[in-house]
Amino acid sequence: MNGPSAVILAGGRSSRMGLPKAVLPFGASTILERLIETLAGAFAEIIVVAAPLSDEPFSIDRTLETRDGVIVERDDTAFEGPVGALRRGLARACGEVVFACSCDLPLLRRELATAICTMAESHEAAMPSVAGMLQPLCAAYRRDAAMTALAAMEAAGERRLTTVADRIEVRAIEEAELRVIDPDLRSLLNVNTFEDYARALRLTRAG
């Protein structure tokens, strides 16, 4: 399979929102479906990492039943965090470079995702850096290097995905570079609260 893969993590608890963020309505679909539509065509495959069937707060299968070619990979244990979920998604991926994002980025731009992947081709990862903070869930990874690091983190009981940057060689993408593609950095707007959700909807309506 040629080209990069994409992994979307959709197995979280959504504790701050109180509702599953992936299936919040966004336009004519849901946030998860919008993300898939954004990434489709630019990536060789799209893998959605979900909670175990018995624990998921909504039906991924029903949500994606009309989406051909989307692979659903399930966590072994519910709500264990992004470290194991990302490792599982990378293990399922065929691409040597994998774009990984959370399921709460409704304004993600395809052009930014593909540019990040291009930047990762000569590094072990490429991550946006906003206000001095790396963004590991809107990033691209060299599959094998990242899987090794994530497996070591799991073995050590490390649940903070941000620390993966201490274990692999990362190309940090500064805000000025990001703004060339996404002037308002809308791609990085996480919908963690209802206020974030309302803001994302407003930005979409404003164009």
Beta strands, then each sheet from edge to edge (+ up, - down):
strand 1: 5-9
strand 2: 25-26
strand 3: 29-30
strand 4: 46-50
strand 5: 70-74
strand 6: 97-102
strand 7: 125-130
strand 8: 133-134
strand 9: 138-142
strand 10: 170-173
sheet 1: 5+ 4+ 1+ 6+ 9- 7+ 8-
sheet 2: 5+ 4+ 1+ 6+ 9- 7+ 10+
sheet 3: 2+ 3-
end
